[in-house]
Amino acid sequence: MTNLDPHFVTAGPLLIAGLREEMNEDSGKTIPLLWKKFAPFIGATTHQLGRNCYGLCVASDASQQAFYYMAGVEVSDFTNVPATLSRVILPSQRYAVFPHNAQVSQIKQTIDAIFDQWLPNAGVKHMNQSLHFFERYSEVYNPQTGLGGMEIWLPVSN
């Protein structure tokens, strides 16, 4: 069962460096492959802060009809970050933070429940500028089992 009882956090700015690709109908298959390609950068990226990893869903264009997904880590600055990594700055923002306690393969169900069930009744507005939402994987997350330490962060305002 998805926990739709978020806590609220103001965070940022966050500087994220990572690999990205356009989202499409095959993203359910390609996103796990993107994480495998990104794995060697985790813990080895210049100026990395902590061990959390981030999965960003970001609008590719002003119409917000196309999105890309980025697997990344937080860095203190972008100096000497490998050129192969994309860079995104998430401004200071208020977020509704939802735990995802199921297996990572079921994360889409949690995201859908947030947008379809929680958001229409929450009394907050989704601040969907370029960042649609992001996933945060803490150091407790186990990539072998796909369990532990996962959250969905949704930018919101009152």
N, C-alpha and C positions, 0 to 999 in steps of 0.2 A: 504494500500500500504506500502510495506517495504521501509524504508529509507536506501538507500545504499550509503550514503554520510557520512563516518565515520569521527571522529576526532581521532587524534593520541596522545597516552599517554605513557610515560615511567613510569613504576610502579614496585615495588617490592624491596626487596623480600617480599612475602606475606606468612605468616604461616596460613594455613587453617586446622581447626579441624572439623570433621564431620562424618556422616554415609555414607557408600558407598555400592554399589552393582554392579555386572557385568551387562553390557548392553546386551540386546538381542532383539528379535522381539517383546517381550512384554513390552519393556521399556516405551512406551507411556502410559501404564497403571500403571507400577510399580514405575516410578519416582514420580508421585504425592503422592503415598503411602509412599515412602521414606521421602518426605518432611513432611508428617503428623507425621511419627515416629521421625523425627528430631526436630519438632516444640518445644518440651519442653526444648531443649538445647539452643534455641535462647534467648539471654539475660541472660542465667543462666550458661554459660560456663566460667570456670576460665580463666582469662586474656583476655576475649573477648574485641576486639577493635570496637567501634561503633556498629551500628545496621544493617549494610549491611550483606546480605547473599549471598552465592556463590554456583553455581551449576557447578561443574567441570566435564569435559569430558576428561579422562586421559587414555592413552594406558596402558593396563594390562601387556603387554609383549614387548620385543624388536622388534618383527615383526610388531607391530602397527596394528595388525589385530583384536585384541580384546580390548575392552574398558570397563572401569567402570565409573559410574556416582557417584559423591559425593556431597551431600548437606551439606554445612558447613558455618562456620563463621570465620572471621579473629581473630587471637589471637596474643598477644605480645610474648608469648613463650608457650612451651608445658608442662611446669611444672604443675603438679596437674590436667591436663586435664583428664577427665574420660577415663579409659582404653577401654571403649566401642566405643570411637571415634577414627577414623583413623586420621593420620596426613600427610599433604602434604606441602612441601615448594616450592613455585613458585619463581624461581630466578628473579632478576631484568631483565626486558624485555620491549621491545617496543610493543605496542598493537594498533590495529585498533579497535576503539570502536563504535559499532553500536547501536542506540536506537531501542528498540522494543516497539512500541506504541499500538499494538493490544493486545487482550486477551492472557494470558499465554498459553492457549491451542493451539495457532497458532505460538508458538515460533519456532517450527521445520521449518515452511515455511520461516521465517527470516534467520535461520541458513542455510537452503538449498540455498536461494538466495545469501547469502554471498559467499558460496563456489562455486556455479554454475555460477553466473552472475558477481559478483564484483571481486573476486580473480583472475580469468583468465585474466582480463583486467586492474588490478590495478597497475602494475609495482612494486609490492612488492612480497616478498617470504613468504609463510606461514612457520613459524618456528615450524614445527610439530615435536618436540622431544617427550617428554612424554605427555605434555599438548596439547590437540587438540584445545580446546577453553574453555572459561568459561562464564557463565551467572552471572551477578551481579544484585541483587535485592536490591535497596536502601530502606531506611526507609519509602519512599512514597508508595512502593508496598503494595497493599491491597490483602491479600490472600483470602478474602471472594469474591471479584469481579474478581480477577486475572488480575487486571489492575494497571498500573502506575510504574514508576521507574525501568524499566527493560533495561538491556544492554547486548549485546554480545561482549566479548573481545577476539579478535583473535591475537595470537602472530605472529608478522611479522618482517621482516628486509628488507632493500633496495635491 
